[in-house]
């Protein structure tokens, strides 16, 4: 693309393009020239374009509407200096009042454009049109000579103009019918400067000479012709002389060529090549399988190490009820092993003495575990109380208009924060005697205005502590008194009125064993029971402590495998930890069906028939390694003996009898649609 500079001079230096026909010098002369219009779009971007000065505002609108792809009726042009709306009948020479031929206009949209969802997009203008570049060149003053000129500004417009390439010849491919033109310069001088001599030839494109060999590439014999009846022959050293040989029969030629032997040799070598290739591929596959096997073994070893490390941490620093149950189960196992050794080694009086020593050790271990459990319960209670107090003191929040979060600080929230401050000071044990008495007096005045059934009891405790402090009683003797004050104040903060205290009722149930009313969450559930009538405390007292984490890991592996296989039934997701314990201990008697391994940590319950979904009557108790091998079996009758198959079917019949109501629960679970939302994380698994 050729770039040209076109200067725009003021009216005093411009050249007349067209003269007025009458030629009267006294009349105003109409000088045709281009006017540069600056359109200010969105008050921040400027778009420039050149128009003849005789153009009307209406014609400018039509042109700019095509470039912005917006109807003309939505465009409004205003003067930048006075912000006056320009009428359609005005011409550009009426608007342009400067010497440089530049007009500043504001390009805006009418109010009706908002209803049509029309906007000015300068990017549309720049993408579809190549605009001229406008620059202003400052020419300094020329003081030389008698006719010196003053300094002035010259407006220069840079235009991009593409030249028209001439046709200098070409041809058409007969096969593809593609038309090829002879080359011409991509960018060159204007068309009027090209000297074309009228020759249309493809040779005009070739500037270098080519040498063509016409001699023979090698020496050959030639025949020289002399007279019409004679000719001579001149031979060369490269000529081959053919000499007659002894006659050779077909059989002799076949034996000499030995085509069958060569084919046999090729086939033998090819078979050897294929055999070597197969050996290499088999060796590579064997190495890959060995590497994969080592990776899996290392992964299993690492998983067992991590599990053992977590088990050690849990036993050293127990936190949950399951962790303490595991500790109690470990103490019970230790006690049974010690009793077994005592019975084997001692008898009579030594046996009684060893059993007494064993009982003392058991009591010490259980007391240590219980002390740790009580400490954790106290810490958890403090954390839970702090969370409740913070929640009570937070303002009420909700989402209002235009997704704005609105907060409202009620009197109840302010009262809770006010009493929480006293609660924390009352729990602080580092205060002096004088500070403590002052705190008790202020707290007595505060709770006197509260209507609550626990106010009288708390006031009595505060007065009692005040009297004991005045009598110089030691701090150690006031611990029990202070521990009774904190729950009462916590109850007052959480329920300010009698109505709130009456509404604070939990969903409770009566335990048939201990005859205590306990929350329904304290009653463990399993799919074998018809009603929750015994609390978890009474269930723990019925027998020795059991490490339920082992059975939970077995259940988690069952659910993970069923989810990967896309199971259609929900038995594995309805069944609970106690049900897995019942299956392992009471149906499979705590050992593998094949190897009789009794280590509960290694036992698994995979599918018995791999084609059907898991169920208590479609599982088998195996170790982890045996389970991986069992899941690869397709036809069970070819791998297991009839006696083993019959024993396993008997256990499946026991499972159907124990879990006879599991089918009804599964039907409700599937038909309600809850089953399709179950995830591996257990978030939607029913309890």
KAQUI-V430223 format. One record per pair of residues at least 12 apart in sequence whose C-alpha atoms are under 6 Angstrom apart, sorted by sequence separation. I is the first residue (numbers start at 1). J is the second residue. D is the distance in Angstrom with one decimal. If there is no record, write none. Layout:
BEGIN
I;J;D + I;J;D
END
This chain:
BEGIN
37;49;5.5 + 139;151;5.6 + 170;182;5.0 + 395;407;5.9 + 396;408;5.1 + 507;519;5.9 + 508;520;5.3 + 523;535;4.4 + 524;536;5.9 + 607;619;4.4 + 608;620;5.5 + 36;49;5.8 + 139;152;5.4 + 169;182;5.3 + 395;408;5.5 + 522;535;5.7 + 523;536;5.5 + 559;572;5.9 + 606;619;5.5 + 36;50;4.4 + 139;153;5.9 + 168;182;6.0 + 221;235;5.1 + 395;409;4.6 + 522;536;5.9 + 605;619;5.8 + 606;620;6.0 + 16;31;5.5 + 35;50;5.5 + 138;153;4.4 + 221;236;5.8 + 605;620;5.4 + 34;50;6.0 + 35;51;5.3 + 137;153;5.7 + 605;621;4.9 + 34;51;5.3 + 35;52;5.8 + 137;154;4.9 + 604;621;5.8 + 34;52;4.2 + 35;53;5.5 + 136;154;5.6 + 604;622;5.4 + 33;52;5.6 + 34;53;5.6 + 136;155;4.4 + 603;622;5.6 + 604;623;5.6 + 33;53;5.9 + 135;155;5.9 + 136;156;5.8 + 393;413;4.7 + 603;623;4.4 + 135;156;5.2 + 512;533;6.0 + 602;623;5.3 + 134;156;5.9 + 511;533;5.5 + 512;534;5.9 + 602;624;5.9 + 134;157;4.6 + 393;416;5.4 + 511;534;5.1 + 80;104;5.5 + 133;157;5.8 + 393;417;5.0 + 511;535;5.9 + 80;105;5.1 + 133;158;5.0 + 552;577;5.5 + 79;105;4.8 + 80;106;5.7 + 132;158;5.6 + 551;577;6.0 + 78;105;5.5 + 132;159;5.1 + 78;106;5.0 + 593;621;5.8 + 77;106;5.7 + 551;580;6.0 + 592;621;5.2 + 58;88;4.5 + 77;107;5.1 + 551;581;5.9 + 592;622;4.6 + 57;88;4.7 + 169;200;5.3 + 76;108;5.2 + 168;200;5.8 + 56;89;5.9 + 57;90;5.8 + 76;109;5.8 + 56;90;5.4 + 75;109;5.0 + 56;91;4.1 + 74;109;5.5 + 617;652;4.3 + 55;91;5.5 + 74;110;5.1 + 54;91;5.7 + 55;92;5.8 + 617;655;5.4 + 53;92;4.9 + 74;113;6.0 + 616;655;5.7 + 617;656;5.9 + 53;93;5.1 + 571;615;5.8 + 452;497;5.6 + 451;497;5.8 + 452;498;5.6 + 567;613;5.9 + 526;576;5.8 + 554;604;5.8 + 550;601;6.0 + 68;125;5.4 + 67;125;5.6 + 36;101;6.0 + 37;102;5.8 + 35;101;4.9 + 36;102;4.7 + 37;103;4.8 + 38;104;4.9 + 39;105;5.1 + 40;106;4.8 + 41;107;5.4 + 35;102;6.0 + 38;105;6.0 + 39;106;5.6 + 40;107;5.8 + 39;107;5.8 + 416;493;5.8 + 10;99;4.7 + 10;100;5.0 + 528;659;5.7 + 9;154;5.8 + 8;155;5.1 + 7;155;5.9 + 8;156;5.9 + 7;156;4.4 + 6;156;5.7 + 6;157;5.3 + 5;157;6.0 + 5;158;4.8 + 4;158;5.8 + 4;159;5.5 + 3;159;5.8 + 3;160;4.8 + 2;160;5.9 + 2;161;5.6 + 1;161;6.0 + 1;162;4.9 + 329;545;4.8 + 328;545;5.6 + 329;546;5.1 + 329;547;5.8 + 325;545;6.0 + 326;547;4.3 + 325;547;5.7
END
